[in-house]
């Protein structure tokens, strides 16, 4: 392969009707494409245990999505008449207590010092505007902040869904995994959305182990790559943690001959980050902006469970790094031809390049 990786290398035609607007019901009934040592098989997610062996270990992201999208009214600091305008705020990252970086639409309507009112007793002041983003300070006690989000916010569904339908109360459950424990994501680790108790029971009966990590997924997961030479793309940093016990369990599983299988690209990026320093996983906590594209040497991951991703996206580049670019093209061609459902609410794939 040439050292140059062009953005066009990761393009493919995706019929618009294959973009899933709702998840499968029940969750486990999503389809699952299995790729094993070059062989492709079609199946369903509830059959996942058939692809695993006793002693394999799934690594699952236990982050919890917050209702990060808020609709409010801007009140100009220095005017009364004509000083209000409707704005939409999507929280990105918590800076400290009640300060957040955010996207505001339209940003040009808001000036530093302006107040945004989201609901009774829930307001924010614009502190900064830089590089298309804003910094907000919320005028509310920290202990009440997340309760206010639950009251006035909505789930931050990705733009390819909200362009086609409104967010509704059903999304509060649909866009949250059953593993959600640690508050902080503004996007779901969507490969985990397919799990329910019946799937977990089947895995337990098979002798498959489960470990948890936390990566708070940022809106950067939806941002397009804008450079033709993809190696020049800069990932947004996201906070994550691999605990002591998880690191030990992963090391022991590999020592025993079991496979390490992250559920989703977020879990994969985190455990590979935790292995960068020593070449094997260790406890880790901090911010990662790891960018995985073809040529990356995987230190921990043996197989991957993931959904089907956007053309030209960093997530598709990760899949191409894991199974090979030409194999990824073959896989996605099959997925489109077989009418798999794509993106956050779409179907799953199980990727085991070495079988």
C-alpha positions as a Python dict, from the first residue, in 0.01 Angstrom:
ca = {
    (1, 'X'): (0, 0, 0),
    (2, 'X'): (119, 347, -77),
    (3, 'X'): (206, 566, 222),
    (4, 'X'): (-49, 817, 95),
    (5, 'X'): (-402, 751, 216),
    (6, 'X'): (-654, 958, 26),
    (7, 'X'): (-996, 1046, 161),
    (8, 'X'): (-1146, 902, -158),
    (9, 'X'): (-1006, 559, -60),
    (10, 'X'): (-1274, 545, 209),
    (11, 'X'): (-1570, 653, 0),
    (12, 'X'): (-1859, 432, -108),
    (13, 'X'): (-2213, 480, -232),
    (14, 'X'): (-2470, 446, 42),
    (15, 'X'): (-2839, 455, -55),
    (16, 'X'): (-3015, 700, 172),
    (17, 'X'): (-3287, 452, 263),
    (18, 'X'): (-3028, 232, 440),
    (19, 'X'): (-2972, 494, 710),
    (20, 'X'): (-3158, 360, 1014),
    (21, 'X'): (-3389, 609, 1184),
    (22, 'X'): (-3498, 368, 1459),
    (23, 'X'): (-3325, 68, 1618),
    (24, 'X'): (-3439, -289, 1572),
    (25, 'X'): (-3704, -400, 1819),
    (26, 'X'): (-3610, -582, 2027),
    (27, 'X'): (-3247, -469, 2019),
    (28, 'X'): (-3106, -818, 1975),
    (29, 'X'): (-3294, -862, 1646),
    (30, 'X'): (-3054, -636, 1461),
    (31, 'X'): (-2878, -816, 1179),
    (32, 'X'): (-2510, -900, 1220),
    (33, 'X'): (-2257, -949, 945),
    (34, 'X'): (-1978, -1183, 1054),
    (35, 'X'): (-1636, -1144, 894),
    (36, 'X'): (-1391, -1418, 990),
    (37, 'X'): (-1055, -1468, 819),
    (38, 'X'): (-1187, -1331, 491),
    (39, 'X'): (-1519, -1516, 500),
    (40, 'X'): (-1849, -1326, 522),
    (41, 'X'): (-2164, -1470, 682),
    (42, 'X'): (-2504, -1308, 740),
    (43, 'X'): (-2686, -1352, 1067),
    (44, 'X'): (-2844, -1177, 1365),
    (45, 'X'): (-2706, -1017, 1678),
    (46, 'X'): (-2885, -1262, 1909),
    (47, 'X'): (-2654, -1527, 1758),
    (48, 'X'): (-2343, -1345, 1887),
    (49, 'X'): (-2248, -1624, 2129),
    (50, 'X'): (-2204, -1858, 1831),
    (51, 'X'): (-1911, -1643, 1716),
    (52, 'X'): (-1738, -1650, 2055),
    (53, 'X'): (-1552, -1911, 2257),
    (54, 'X'): (-1523, -1986, 2626),
    (55, 'X'): (-1253, -1759, 2766),
    (56, 'X'): (-1306, -1476, 2519),
    (57, 'X'): (-1349, -1134, 2681),
    (58, 'X'): (-1573, -851, 2565),
    (59, 'X'): (-1464, -499, 2658),
    (60, 'X'): (-1762, -265, 2688),
    (61, 'X'): (-1784, 113, 2723),
    (62, 'X'): (-2006, 197, 3022),
    (63, 'X'): (-2042, 569, 2951),
    (64, 'X'): (-2384, 730, 2988),
    (65, 'X'): (-2519, 973, 2728),
    (66, 'X'): (-2649, 1302, 2866),
    (67, 'X'): (-2944, 1492, 2712),
    (68, 'X'): (-2690, 1732, 2569),
    (69, 'X'): (-2906, 1917, 2315),
    (70, 'X'): (-3086, 2225, 2448),
    (71, 'X'): (-3320, 2471, 2282),
    (72, 'X'): (-3315, 2820, 2430),
    (73, 'X'): (-3370, 3192, 2383),
    (74, 'X'): (-3078, 3431, 2360),
    (75, 'X'): (-3124, 3752, 2558),
    (76, 'X'): (-2885, 4022, 2444),
    (77, 'X'): (-2694, 4177, 2730),
    (78, 'X'): (-2737, 4537, 2617),
    (79, 'X'): (-3080, 4551, 2453),
    (80, 'X'): (-3438, 4494, 2553),
    (81, 'X'): (-3646, 4538, 2241),
    (82, 'X'): (-3562, 4278, 1977),
    (83, 'X'): (-3305, 4122, 2206),
    (84, 'X'): (-3432, 3764, 2191),
    (85, 'X'): (-3355, 3494, 1936),
    (86, 'X'): (-3395, 3115, 1925),
    (87, 'X'): (-3075, 2911, 1948),
    (88, 'X'): (-2984, 2544, 1978),
    (89, 'X'): (-2697, 2438, 2204),
    (90, 'X'): (-2519, 2103, 2195),
    (91, 'X'): (-2290, 2047, 2490),
    (92, 'X'): (-1950, 1905, 2401),
    (93, 'X'): (-1722, 1877, 2702),
    (94, 'X'): (-1738, 1976, 3066),
    (95, 'X'): (-1462, 2222, 3153),
    (96, 'X'): (-1528, 2260, 3525),
    (97, 'X'): (-1839, 2221, 3741),
    (98, 'X'): (-2092, 2421, 3536),
    (99, 'X'): (-1872, 2540, 3248),
    (100, 'X'): (-1900, 2358, 2914),
    (101, 'X'): (-1771, 2390, 2563),
    (102, 'X'): (-2061, 2377, 2320),
    (103, 'X'): (-2183, 2413, 1966),
    (104, 'X'): (-2440, 2689, 1919),
    (105, 'X'): (-2664, 2726, 1614),
    (106, 'X'): (-2655, 2994, 1487),
    (107, 'X'): (-2336, 3101, 1665),
    (108, 'X'): (-2339, 3441, 1493),
    (109, 'X'): (-2655, 3535, 1684),
    (110, 'X'): (-2481, 3510, 2021),
    (111, 'X'): (-2223, 3750, 2160),
    (112, 'X'): (-1996, 3725, 2463),
    (113, 'X'): (-2194, 3819, 2772),
    (114, 'X'): (-2531, 3720, 2625),
    (115, 'X'): (-2762, 3509, 2836),
    (116, 'X'): (-2936, 3197, 2702),
    (117, 'X'): (-3252, 3087, 2880),
    (118, 'X'): (-3340, 2716, 2852),
    (119, 'X'): (-3612, 2694, 3114),
    (120, 'X'): (-3723, 2815, 3452),
    (121, 'X'): (-3409, 2857, 3663),
    (122, 'X'): (-3180, 2715, 3395),
    (123, 'X'): (-2973, 2974, 3210),
    (124, 'X'): (-2620, 3020, 3079),
    (125, 'X'): (-2385, 3305, 2991),
    (126, 'X'): (-2161, 3297, 2685),
    (127, 'X'): (-1799, 3336, 2800),
    (128, 'X'): (-1602, 3273, 2479),
    (129, 'X'): (-1635, 3212, 2105),
    (130, 'X'): (-1344, 3035, 1934),
    (131, 'X'): (-1306, 2826, 1618),
    (132, 'X'): (-1676, 2763, 1571),
    (133, 'X'): (-1734, 2662, 1932),
    (134, 'X'): (-1847, 2845, 2243),
    (135, 'X'): (-1783, 2829, 2615),
    (136, 'X'): (-2085, 2857, 2844),
    (137, 'X'): (-2120, 2905, 3217),
    (138, 'X'): (-2450, 2775, 3359),
    (139, 'X'): (-2617, 2970, 3635),
    (140, 'X'): (-2723, 2673, 3846),
    (141, 'X'): (-2590, 2476, 4142),
    (142, 'X'): (-2364, 2191, 4022),
    (143, 'X'): (-2576, 1942, 4217),
    (144, 'X'): (-2882, 2043, 4014),
    (145, 'X'): (-2719, 2058, 3671),
    (146, 'X'): (-2788, 1705, 3546),
    (147, 'X'): (-3142, 1714, 3678),
    (148, 'X'): (-3197, 2032, 3473),
    (149, 'X'): (-3055, 1858, 3167),
    (150, 'X'): (-3299, 1570, 3217),
    (151, 'X'): (-3583, 1824, 3234),
    (152, 'X'): (-3492, 2059, 2950),
    (153, 'X'): (-3249, 1868, 2728),
    (154, 'X'): (-3297, 1602, 2462),
    (155, 'X'): (-3082, 1316, 2342),
    (156, 'X'): (-2813, 1438, 2100),
    (157, 'X'): (-2897, 1215, 1806),
    (158, 'X'): (-2656, 1247, 1514),
    (159, 'X'): (-2741, 1486, 1231),
    (160, 'X'): (-2814, 1210, 979),
    (161, 'X'): (-3112, 1116, 1196),
    (162, 'X'): (-3233, 1459, 1305),
    (163, 'X'): (-3230, 1577, 943),
    (164, 'X'): (-3509, 1322, 881),
    (165, 'X'): (-3713, 1323, 1202),
    (166, 'X'): (-3751, 1493, 1540),
    (167, 'X'): (-3606, 1354, 1861),
    (168, 'X'): (-3884, 1207, 2077),
    (169, 'X'): (-3918, 1049, 2424),
    (170, 'X'): (-3852, 701, 2283),
    (171, 'X'): (-3495, 806, 2203),
    (172, 'X'): (-3420, 855, 2574),
    (173, 'X'): (-3417, 475, 2605),
    (174, 'X'): (-3321, 378, 2252),
    (175, 'X'): (-3004, 591, 2248),
    (176, 'X'): (-2878, 462, 2585),
    (177, 'X'): (-2703, 128, 2637),
    (178, 'X'): (-2802, -110, 2915),
    (179, 'X'): (-2446, -70, 3049),
    (180, 'X'): (-2465, 309, 3097),
    (181, 'X'): (-2316, 400, 3436),
    (182, 'X'): (-2076, 695, 3410),
    (183, 'X'): (-2229, 1025, 3297),
    (184, 'X'): (-2041, 1219, 3032),
    (185, 'X'): (-2103, 1126, 2667),
    (186, 'X'): (-2272, 1339, 2404),
    (187, 'X'): (-2295, 1043, 2164),
    (188, 'X'): (-2374, 679, 2233),
    (189, 'X'): (-2126, 391, 2197),
    (190, 'X'): (-2368, 249, 1946),
    (191, 'X'): (-2235, -106, 1907),
    (192, 'X'): (-2348, -168, 2265),
    (193, 'X'): (-2707, -70, 2184),
    (194, 'X'): (-2774, -421, 2050),
    (195, 'X'): (-2727, -593, 2386),
    (196, 'X'): (-3007, -698, 2618),
    (197, 'X'): (-3031, -939, 2909),
    (198, 'X'): (-3103, -1240, 2690),
    (199, 'X'): (-2786, -1184, 2486),
    (200, 'X'): (-2581, -1143, 2805),
    (201, 'X'): (-2728, -1466, 2945),
    (202, 'X'): (-2623, -1656, 2632),
    (203, 'X'): (-2271, -1514, 2658),
    (204, 'X'): (-2248, -1608, 3025),
    (205, 'X'): (-2359, -1964, 2950),
    (206, 'X'): (-2089, -1983, 2681),
    (207, 'X'): (-1821, -1877, 2931),
    (208, 'X'): (-1753, -1539, 2773),
    (209, 'X'): (-1617, -1281, 3017),
    (210, 'X'): (-1704, -909, 3023),
    (211, 'X'): (-1498, -610, 3134),
    (212, 'X'): (-1583, -241, 3138),
    (213, 'X'): (-1397, 74, 3041),
    (214, 'X'): (-1519, 432, 3019),
    (215, 'X'): (-1473, 663, 2722),
    (216, 'X'): (-1692, 972, 2713),
    (217, 'X'): (-1778, 998, 2345),
    (218, 'X'): (-1760, 1349, 2200),
    (219, 'X'): (-1932, 1510, 1905),
    (220, 'X'): (-1603, 1474, 1715),
    (221, 'X'): (-1720, 1124, 1623),
    (222, 'X'): (-1958, 1292, 1374),
    (223, 'X'): (-1723, 1558, 1238),
    (224, 'X'): (-1616, 1505, 876),
    (225, 'X'): (-1260, 1457, 760),
    (226, 'X'): (-1178, 1765, 552),
    (227, 'X'): (-824, 1690, 434),
    (228, 'X'): (-746, 1477, 130),
    (229, 'X'): (-439, 1324, 299),
    (230, 'X'): (-619, 1155, 588),
    (231, 'X'): (-303, 1131, 800),
    (232, 'X'): (-326, 1506, 847),
    (233, 'X'): (-667, 1482, 1015),
    (234, 'X'): (-671, 1582, 1383),
    (235, 'X'): (-897, 1390, 1618),
    (236, 'X'): (-1080, 1563, 1903),
    (237, 'X'): (-963, 1452, 2247),
    (238, 'X'): (-1200, 1246, 2463),
    (239, 'X'): (-1168, 1148, 2829),
    (240, 'X'): (-1133, 782, 2914),
    (241, 'X'): (-1030, 538, 3182),
    (242, 'X'): (-912, 176, 3197),
    (243, 'X'): (-921, 55, 3557),
    (244, 'X'): (-669, -168, 3732),
    (245, 'X'): (-893, -477, 3733),
    (246, 'X'): (-989, -443, 3367),
    (247, 'X'): (-623, -415, 3263),
    (248, 'X'): (-533, -722, 3470),
    (249, 'X'): (-826, -923, 3334),
    (250, 'X'): (-733, -839, 2975),
    (251, 'X'): (-372, -944, 3032),
    (252, 'X'): (-485, -1270, 3196),
    (253, 'X'): (-730, -1346, 2916),
    (254, 'X'): (-459, -1307, 2653),
    (255, 'X'): (-222, -1519, 2861),
    (256, 'X'): (-489, -1790, 2873),
    (257, 'X'): (-537, -1780, 2497),
    (258, 'X'): (-870, -1598, 2495),
    (259, 'X'): (-952, -1318, 2255),
    (260, 'X'): (-1002, -954, 2348),
    (261, 'X'): (-1308, -815, 2170),
    (262, 'X'): (-1397, -450, 2223),
    (263, 'X'): (-1761, -364, 2169),
    (264, 'X'): (-1743, -58, 1949),
    (265, 'X'): (-1472, 169, 1817),
    (266, 'X'): (-1474, 376, 2139),
    (267, 'X'): (-1372, 79, 2355),
    (268, 'X'): (-1114, -24, 2094),
    (269, 'X'): (-958, 323, 2078),
    (270, 'X'): (-932, 334, 2455),
    (271, 'X'): (-767, -3, 2514),
    (272, 'X'): (-524, 58, 2228),
    (273, 'X'): (-443, 398, 2381),
    (274, 'X'): (-372, 223, 2712),
    (275, 'X'): (-123, -4, 2533),
    (276, 'X'): (69, 266, 2344),
    (277, 'X'): (333, 329, 2612),
    (278, 'X'): (444, -26, 2687),
    (279, 'X'): (305, -230, 2398),
    (280, 'X'): (61, -409, 2627),
    (281, 'X'): (-239, -280, 2820),
    (282, 'X'): (-197, -111, 3156),
    (283, 'X'): (-428, 97, 3375),
    (284, 'X'): (-478, 435, 3213),
    (285, 'X'): (-673, 755, 3271),
    (286, 'X'): (-669, 1074, 3068),
    (287, 'X'): (-757, 1223, 2732),
    (288, 'X'): (-700, 1037, 2409),
    (289, 'X'): (-697, 1170, 2055),
    (290, 'X'): (-570, 846, 1903),
    (291, 'X'): (-639, 824, 1529),
    (292, 'X'): (-638, 471, 1391),
    (293, 'X'): (-601, 428, 1015),
    (294, 'X'): (-441, 162, 790),
    (295, 'X'): (-89, 89, 904),
    (296, 'X'): (-174, 100, 1273),
    (297, 'X'): (-33, -191, 1477),
    (298, 'X'): (-296, -330, 1714),
    (299, 'X'): (-155, -441, 2050),
    (300, 'X'): (-468, -560, 2232),
    (301, 'X'): (-763, -614, 1999),
    (302, 'X'): (-829, -957, 1845),
    (303, 'X'): (-1183, -900, 1713),
    (304, 'X'): (-1430, -614, 1705),
    (305, 'X'): (-1806, -564, 1728),
    (306, 'X'): (-1911, -245, 1551),
    (307, 'X'): (-2191, -90, 1347),
    (308, 'X'): (-2164, 22, 982),
    (309, 'X'): (-2010, 365, 947),
    (310, 'X'): (-2026, 679, 736),
    (311, 'X'): (-1834, 701, 408),
    (312, 'X'): (-1508, 894, 450),
    (313, 'X'): (-1528, 874, 830),
    (314, 'X'): (-1253, 808, 1084),
    (315, 'X'): (-1456, 509, 1205),
    (316, 'X'): (-1445, 349, 862),
    (317, 'X'): (-1071, 418, 856),
    (318, 'X'): (-1040, 228, 1184),
    (319, 'X'): (-1225, -70, 1036),
    (320, 'X'): (-993, -57, 732),
    (321, 'X'): (-693, -53, 965),
    (322, 'X'): (-823, -359, 1145),
    (323, 'X'): (-920, -587, 856),
    (324, 'X'): (-739, -420, 565),
    (325, 'X'): (-862, -154, 324),
    (326, 'X'): (-953, -388, 39),
    (327, 'X'): (-1132, -625, 277),
    (328, 'X'): (-1324, -332, 425),
    (329, 'X'): (-1436, -228, 76),
    (330, 'X'): (-1553, -585, 9),
    (331, 'X'): (-1735, -596, 342),
    (332, 'X'): (-1918, -268, 286),
    (333, 'X'): (-2008, -360, -71),
    (334, 'X'): (-2171, -674, 66),
    (335, 'X'): (-2347, -480, 342),
    (336, 'X'): (-2499, -233, 95),
    (337, 'X'): (-2602, -506, -150),
    (338, 'X'): (-2756, -709, 135),
    (339, 'X'): (-2949, -408, 263),
    (340, 'X'): (-2790, -386, 607),
    (341, 'X'): (-2904, -82, 806),
    (342, 'X'): (-2634, 178, 869),
    (343, 'X'): (-2506, 408, 1144),
    (344, 'X'): (-2608, 464, 1507),
    (345, 'X'): (-2942, 281, 1502),
    (346, 'X'): (-2831, 35, 1236),
    (347, 'X'): (-2707, -324, 1224),
    (348, 'X'): (-2388, -477, 1361),
    (349, 'X'): (-2079, -648, 1233),
    (350, 'X'): (-1845, -893, 1403),
    (351, 'X'): (-1494, -861, 1265),
    (352, 'X'): (-1233, -1130, 1333),
    (353, 'X'): (-958, -1091, 1072),
    (354, 'X'): (-763, -1391, 1205),
    (355, 'X'): (-1068, -1607, 1263),
}
